[in-house]
Amino acid sequence: MWVKTVFSVIGVNRFETDLQIAADLCADAGAHLSILVVALASPPPIGGYAAVLSDPWREERENDLVKLGECSEQVESLIAKIPVSADLDREYTEMAWADLIIGERARYADLAVIGPDLLSEGELRSRAIDGALFTSGKPLLILPGQWTSALHPKTVLLAWDSRLAAVRAAHEALDIMRKADQVHVTIVDPEATTGRDGPEPGADIAAYLARHDINVIVDRLPSAGIAVADVLRRHAGDIAADIVVMGAYGHSRMRERIFGGVTRAMIEKITLPLFLAR
């Protein structure tokens, strides 16, 4: 299988489920598990000068480090019992640098994985997702629960809009889609043009996937005034999809944060495994 190293980001508050999910994925793929335990440093109360004089702030950061150490010891104890090779590192970082640190570590894996424990972590969740997508250059698999068969789905929904991010996601997920029974190339509000989508939207990507021995169905859906993310979720339910593959942040990260976007909406209300690349 194409996955030989899985990278898992773990927070200090909850991690048992995420660790088990990552271990199960590695056992299934025969892959190595690389774990990074991350604690975000407590921010200064008012500013740099106030922080120097703030005993409570220093104590809070010291407590952060103690908690990080205790969590790392627990994780180390747990990975000693799992039947996969694994390595463990930890990082205590300022919030502003967390995504860069996480993304740099993820570069040396084939796939980054975020599970339900980290999805409940708020700020760390956002930093881990941004780091994996914008800094690592590797795909990201987000799992809302115990989806141990995420890398062996029977039905795949490939969200397609012909943008570069979608192209990257489709390429990264070729091995997953090749093993599926059906791959639904799903286009919302397609436009027949001589440019990006061509006169028959979806035909080009369908032909490309078919040459990789993938069983492809092209679904062209109208949004009818409904948000694209909601259309995709509804269609995933209609076809009983096991995973959604899509390009992440086809628009700039800043624009999606200000105005919203499909990537953000899919992550905020995740119901199925989500395979992202950009």
Summary of the structure (lengths in Angstrom):
residues: 278
radius of gyration: 20.1
end to end distance: 21.4
largest distance: 66.7
contacts: 936
relative contact order: 0.13
helix: 43%
strand: 21%
